[in-house]
Amino acid sequence: MKHLRHLLVLLMVLALALPMLVACNNQPANNTDTSSAGTQNDTSVPGDESEVNNDVPPEIVELNREIRILCWDWSAGSASIKGYTGEVISNAEGEASRVDVAKKAVRDAVEDEYKVTITGQVTNKQSFLDDVKQMVTTGTYECDIVFASGHYAQNFARSSALTDLNTIETLNFENSWWDQNCVNDVSVGGRLFWACGDINTYDNLGTWCVLFNKKLKGDLAIPDDFYQKAKDGEWTLDYFMSICKGVTQEYDGKSGIDENDLWACGTEKFNVFAQVVGGGIHAISKDENDMPYLTVESATERTYAALDKIVNFYLSADVMVADGGKFDGKGYSNVWEATVHKAFIEGRELFYICGLINVAGFREMEDEFGILPMPKTFADQDSYYHTVSPGNSSYLMIPYGVPNTDELGLVIEALAMKSQKMVTPEFYEMQLKGRDTRDDESSEMLDIIFATRSFDLGPIYNWGDIMNCYYTIDTNYASRFDSLSDAATIAIEDFIELMEEYVDAE
């Protein structure tokens, strides 16, 4: 994650005590088509003096206006998602966290320099999607900036409701406070409808990882050091599956294995895809003209090899799949929290594959737990790879037609630049590394995870329902690709045509 690594280098100079993030490059492993994959073997140091000097601070102009922000509330309706208070603004009640204090300091500084007032709200209104679309349709804008998930973003984009951020001259996405992987991965034909960077915090928590229960590992007499395996590049899916084998067993004294027993691994259908990405394989790749296409068309054998390994693992007795259908009809309002999440909290699950969004919910857990990268799907990979969930991460968007976007761009750049210096260190070092992890090794793992994450257009747009090929847990994936690929390709072409109509026609 470029903006986080850049900050850690600066913090090293000041404190001489902080770990340095693993460097990134953009070289795909094993001829697999990946649009932005990092490798832990790259010894270059991002954020060096030459990179710092390439940053272009925004011009300071007295604007005398209000900047209104609308944030979606990810914690709405969930008992396991805790601590989200908004992007830039905050709805924190009671004693503010150090992150919220830093956000306020950023707002105060930008308000003073640009003579603006920054206001907004964090909302969980059911009408959120329609409300934003209605603003664009009627031209009566109640907000200037929206922070929401990739699922909302794609819906807005399909509805011609988002501004192409690349058309705003005062935004400079080459600056280090923008996540370069996101900027490169989510654009379509040079059009960029959302972005993330230091102005966000919640994009970080949408990053996927593996948690493990340390006490249960000891109880099962597993002698291996998982952290060392990861650092040595030996944290592979084959090894992971070998550790899981035979762990699942009767626990609650009732006949038959169910969600109340002891499990080797807890997961969900989305994680089939997340582990395919763990092999450096995207659902959607892009050509030299930044146009998307189905990765399976150019990497069929590698995609099928990954799916074969992962699907058969998920079908084994070692794995509890929360939304795989086994627990349907039991009346659970949230099947994830009632099964895999609950089992991990109660010390009945060795591994839990989830997003960093879940980690805060385990702070009160009795057992010690650790954080690990996603296993390498193939042993011959030169890197780990991590996906960012489109439903559990934050992106900055500007509704289509919002007036004075060049002014808005100046304020956004200023917020992002100051957040890099003031908010990100608090979020990453104090909150994510300090509060939500319990050992130094997990902090090292976070460095690896953030340095090797990427953003995939597949689960964001799901053109032609192509993600059904990944989310269905059976071995008929080849026939599904055969039946859905044409429709997905047509849907991609239709989307590009839509972009040309409402963006390029201006």
N, C-alpha and C positions, 0 to 999 in steps of 0.2 A: 504494500500500500504506500504509494509514493509520498504522500504528504505526511504520513506518520513516520516513515523512515527518515525523512528530511528533518523533522523536529527532534528525533532522538539523537541525530548527529550533533545538532546544536546543543542539546541538553548535555551531551557528553563533554563538550568543551567547557560548559559551565560547572558541571558537577563532578566530572571525571569518575562517575560511578554508575552510569546507566548502561544497560546492554545495548549493543548496536543491532539494528534490524538487519535481517538477512537481505542481501542485495537481490535485485530483480534484473532479468533480461527478458527479451521477447522471443527467444528461440524455442520453437516447438520441439518436443521430444519425439524421437523415433518416427520422424516424418509424419506425425499426426498433425492435422490442421487445427491449430489453436491460435486464437487471436491475441491473447496476452497472457503468457504463462511465465512465472518466475522460477528461478532455480536457486536452491540453497548453495550451489557450488560456485556461483559467481562471486568473485572477490572484489569487484569494483565497489566504490563507496558512493552511493547516491547522496545528494545534499552537500557535496563539496563546494568550495568557494566559487568555482566557475558556474555551478548550477544556481547558487544563491544569487549571483550577479545577473543571471538571465531573467530573474523575476522582474516584472514591470509593475510597480505600485500604481494604483489608480490615481487619477488627478483628483485633487480635493476642490470641490465646487460647492458653494452655498446654494442649496436647492429649495429650502423653505417649503417642504411638503411632508406629507405623511406616507410612510411605507407600511403597508398592511400585509400581514403574514397569516396564512391558514395552514395548520398542521393536522394531519390525521393522527388519532390517538391509537397506537398499536395495543395498548394494554386493555382496551375496552372489551369487556366480556371474558377476560382471561384471568385466572387466579395465579398462573405460573409466570406471566410476563410482568415484571415489576421495574419501577424506577424510571419509566419514560416520562419526561416532563415537557417535551417540545424541542423544536430546532430554533435557534436564535432567541425566540421568546421562551417563556417558562410558565407552566401552570402549577409549579411546586407550591405545596401548602406547608406551613410550619417552617422548621429550620431548613434553609436551602443547602443543597449539597455544594461541594467545592466547584463542581462543573457548572451548576446554575449561577453561582457567584461569578464565575469567569464569563459566562454568557452575558450577564448583566453588565460587566465591565466593558465587554466588547460593544454592546448596544450603546452604552453611555458615551464611549469614545467616538463611535461613528455618528451618533446623534449630534454631538458637539461639533465635530469637524464639518459635517455636511449640512448642518442646520435642518435636520429632519427629525421626525418623531416616528419611532418604530413600534407598532402595535400589532395585535393579532390574537388568535385564539387556537387552542387545541380542542379538536372536536371529534366526537364519535357519532355524529348525526347520521341516521340511516340515509338521509337525502344528500350526503356529501358529494357523491358522484354527480347527481343531477344538478345540484346547486352550482357547481363549478361550470358545468356545461351551459347552464342557464345564463350565467354571467356572460359567456362568450356569445351566446345566441342573441341576447338582448343588448349587449354592450354596456350593461350596468355593473361595473366591476366592484365587488366588495372586498377584493384582495388583489395584491400585486404579485405575490409569490405564494406558491403552494409547495408544501413538503408532504409527499405521500409515497406509497409503495409502488413498485413496478407494475403491479396489477392495475392500480388506478391509472398509472402513467400510460400504459398501453391503451386503456379504454379511452382516455382523453385524446391520445394521438389518433386513434381510429376515428374519433368523432371530430377531427379537425379542430381540436380545442387547445392545442399547445403551440407556443411560439418556438420557432427554430432558434435555439440559443446562439447558433453560429452566425445569425444575422445581426446580432447586437454587437456593435463595434467596440463597446466599452468592456465587454467580457473577454478575457484573455485566458483561454483554457490551456495555454502552455505554461502558465504560472504553477509553481510547485504546490500551491494550496488546493489544486484540483487533482482528483484521483485520475491519473493518466490512463490506467487500465479501463476505468469506466468510460471516460471520454472516447477512447479508441474502440471499445467493444460495443457500445450501445448506439452509436451513430448508424444511420442508414443513408447511403449515398451522399455522405458529407453533411447530412442534416442531423442535428443533435437536439432532442426534445427534452432531455433531462440530464442531470449530472450530479455528482456528489464529490465531496472533498472535506476540507477542514471546517467548512460551514455546517456540515452535518456531523452528528455523532451516531445517529441510529443506523447509518449504513454499515458501520462496523459490526453491530450486533446481528446483522443478517448473514454474517459469515458462518459457514458450517464447519464443524469440528467433531471430535470424538471425546467424550468424557469417560473416565473410568473410576470405579470405586476402589480406593486403596485398601480398605479393610477387607473387602471381599476378595481382592487379589491375594492378600495374605492368608485368609481363611482357606482359599483354594490351593495354597502352597505353590503359587506360580512364581518361580525364582527370578525370571527375566526382568531386566530394567527396561520398561517401555520407553522411557525418555531417551535412554542411550540408543535404543534401537532406532528411534526417530532421528536422532542426531547423526547416526551412522548411515542413514539412508536405507535402513533395513526394515522399516515399518511398512510392510507390504500386506496386501490383502490375503495372500496365501498364509502368511504368518498369523495374521489376525484371525483367520478362520480356524487355524490349527489351535489357537488358544481357546476359542469359543467351543470347540468340539467337546461335547459331553458335559458341559457346565449346567445346562438347563436340567432342572430336577424338581421333584415334588417338594413343597415347602409348607403348605398350609394344612397338611394332614388329610386333605380330601382327595379322593381318587380322581385321576386325570389332571393333566397340566393345563392351567389356565392363567389368566393375568395376575393371579394372586400367588403364584409360585416363583421359584428362583430361575432367572433367565441369564443366558450368556450375553445377549445383545438386544437392546430395544431400538426400534427404528420406525420408519414410515415409508409410504410408497414414493414420496419425493426423493428419498435417499437412494433409490436405485439410480436415478439420474445423477445425484450428487456424487455417487461413487463411480459412475461413468466418467464424470468430469475429473475425478481423482486419477483417471488414467490419461489426462490431458486431451480428452475428446469432448468437443462441444456438440450440442445438438444442431446449432447454426454456426456456420463459418461465413467469412466474407472474402470476396475476391479483391483484385487490385483496384477496383473502382469503388470499394466500400459497399458493394452490393451483397446482400445475404443469400446464402444457399444452404441446402441440407448437407451437413457434414457426412452423413451416411453414404452420400453419393460418391465421395472421394476417399472415404475411409471405412468402407463396408466391413472388411474383415476385422479390423481393429475394434469397431463398434460392436460387432456381433460377439467377438471374443470377450469383451468386457461384460456385455449383458449376460452371456452364458454363465460366466463365473459368478456375477452378482446375484442374478435371479435364482440360481440353484442354491446359493447360500441363504437367500431370504425364504426359500421354500423349505429349508431344513428345520429340524426340531430345535436348533440353537437360537433361533431368532423370533422375537415377538414384534410383529408389524402392527402398529396401532390401528391404522385405517385399512388393513388388508381384508376386512370383512368378517373376520373371526369373532369380533366383539360387537357386531351390529345386532340390534334388537335387544340390547341389555339396558337401554334407557339412559345411556351416558350422554350428558349434555356436551361434554368435551372428551372424546374418546382418547385423545393423546394424554390429557392430564389424568384420566382414570386408569390408564394402563402403563405405558412405558415411562411416563414422567413419575407416576406414583411409585412404581417399582424401584426406580433409581433413588428416590428420596428415602424409601424405606430400607435401602441396602439389599435389595433383592435382584439387582441387575449389575452385571460386571461392566458392560459397556453401554453407553447411550449415545447414538449418533443424532446430533441436533445442532441448532444454531446457538451462537453466543448469547442470543436473546434470552435463552433459558437459564444461563448461569446464575444470574442474580437470584433466581427462585430457589437455588440450592444453598444459599448462604447460611441458612439455619439448619441445614442437614447435619445429623449427628456424625456420620462417617466422613472421613477425609476423602476428597476426590481430586483428580488431576485432569488436565486438558492435554489432548494429543492432536496431531494433524490427522486429516483423512488418510487412510493407508494408500500407498501406491497400488493402483489396480494391477500394474504389471511390474515385475521385479527389474526389468531392464530400463525403467524410466530414470532420467537424470534429475527429476524434481518431484516434489509433491505439488498437487493442484487442488484448489479450493473454490467452491462455488459460493455465490451470494444469492440467498433466497429472494425472489422478487416480491414475495408477500410479507417479508419481515425485515425490510430495509428501506431506508429513507432516501428519496431523490428530490432535488430542487427542480421545480417547473415554473414556468410563467404562462398564465392563460393567454391564448391567442387574442390579439387585439388590444392588450393592455397598453395604454398610452405612455409616452415618454420612456420607452424602454432603455434608451441610452443613459438617462439619469438613473434608472433602476440598476443598470449594469454597474455603474460606478459604486453604488451602495453595496451591491452584492459582492463585488471584488473587495471592497474595504472590509466587509464583514468576514469574508473568507480569509483574507490576509491576517487580520487581527485574531481570528479564531485559531489560526495555525500557531500563533505565538502564545495565546492565552488559554484557549479551551482544550485543544487537543492534548497538551501535556497533562492537564488535570484528568481528562477522560481516560487516556490510555495508561498513564503511569499510576495515577492515584486510584481511579475508580476501577478500570477493567483489570489492570495488573495487580493492584494492591488490594482492593476491596473484594473483588469477585474471584480471585484465585488464592490458593493457600500455600503455594510453594514457589521457589525461584524457577524450578524446572518448567512449570506451566507457563511462566512468563516467557521463557525461551521458546516454548512451543508456539506462543502467540506471535512471536516475531516471525517464525517460519510460516505460520498460517497467513498472516497479513501480507507477507512478501510474495505469496504464491497464489493469490486469489484472482479470479476473473469473473466477468459478467457475460452471461449468455442470453442472446435474444430469444432462444427457444422457449424457455419457461415463461418469459415475459409476454411474448405475443402468441405463442402456441398456434402458429399458422397451420390451418388444416387439421387441427387436433393432433399434431405430430407428437406431442408429448405423451399421448396415450401409449405410444410405443415404448416409453420408458416407465410409465407409472403403473402399467398392468403387470402384475407379478405372475407370469407364466412363461413358458419357453416358446411361445408362438410369435416372438417379436419380429422375425423375418417376414412372416406373412402380413403382419400389421404394417410394417414399413412398405411392403409392396402395395397394400391397399390404400395407404394414406399419403404416400410421397407425391403423387400427381396433384392431389388436392392441396397439399401444403405448398408446393411450388407455385400453383395458381394463386393461392392466397398471398404469397410473398409478392408476386407480380402485381396483384391488385392493390396491395398496400403501397408499393412504390409508386404506382399510378396516382393513388390518392395523394401522396406526398407532393408529387409534381403539380397536381391540380391546385392544392390550397397553399403550398409554400412557394413554389417556383413561379406561380402566376402573379405574385405581387409585383 
